[in-house]
C-alpha cells in the first residue's frame, strides 16, 4: 500500500469518526459545548491518532461549526476542525 493511499484511508476514517461523533452527540451539544469521551483503544482523527484515554470534545463557537479535541485537562490540543452538523436518522 502506498503512503498516499494509506494517508487517504486514515484521513477518511478520521472524518467518519468525527461525523459519527457529531451525529450521535449533536443534540447533547445544544445545551453544553463540552463533552468528555473515553476510548478503550486508539482512535484515528485527521492528522493524529489518539491513544486510549479520555478526551475533551468542545464546540468552539455557536455560529461556526468548529470542534476542538484536547486532553482531558485541556493542556494539549490534538485537533481543531471545521465540521458540519448531520441530522440523526429516526429509529
N, C-alpha and C positions, 0 to 999 in steps of 0.2 A: 504494500500500500504506500503510495507516495505521500510526502509530507503535506502537500496541498489537499489531497483527499482526506487525510486524517484530520487536518485542521478544520476542514469543512464539516466533517462529521461531528467533531467536538463542538463547533460553533452552533450547528443545527440542534444538537442535543441540549446545549445550554439555553438556546432560545425556546425550545419546547418546555424545559423545566420552568423558565420564567413565565411562559404562557400559562402553564398549569397552575403555578403558584398564584398568578393574578386571577385566573378563572375561579379557583377554589377559595381564595381569600379576599376577593374583591368586595364582597358585601361586608366583611368584617372591617375593612379599611374605611368605610364611610363614617364610622364612629371614632376610630382610632387610626393614627398614622403609623403606628409601630406594631410589628409582630415579632415574636421570638419563635424561630423554628429550629428544631433539633433533628439532626440526621444521624443515623446509625452507621452509615458508610459514606464514602466520598461522593460528592455531587459536583458535576461539571457545569460551570456557567461560562459565558463568553469570555475567554482570556484567562480564566482561573479555575482551578479545581479546589474545592473546599474539602478538607478532611472531615471526618465525623466530628460532630460537635454541635453547639448551639450558636445561632447567628441571629443578628438583628436585621429584619427587612423593614425598611422605612420608606413611606411615600414622602418625597421631599416637599411637594407643593400640592395644593388643592387644584390649581388651574393648569399645571403642567404634569403630565404623566411620567414622572421620573422616580425610579426606585433605587435606593442605596442599600447595599448589602455590606454589613460590617460585623466585626466580632461582637460578642455579647456585651462587652464593656464599651463598645463603640470607639475603641482606640485605634483599630485598624480597619480601613475601608477596603473591601475587596472588589466592589463593582458599583458603578453608578451608571444606570442605563435608562434610556427612554423606553417606555412601554406603551402598550395600547390596551385599553380595557376590553375584555371579552365577556359577552353575556353567557351566563351558565345555562346549559340546556335543562329543560324541565325533566324531572324524573330522576 
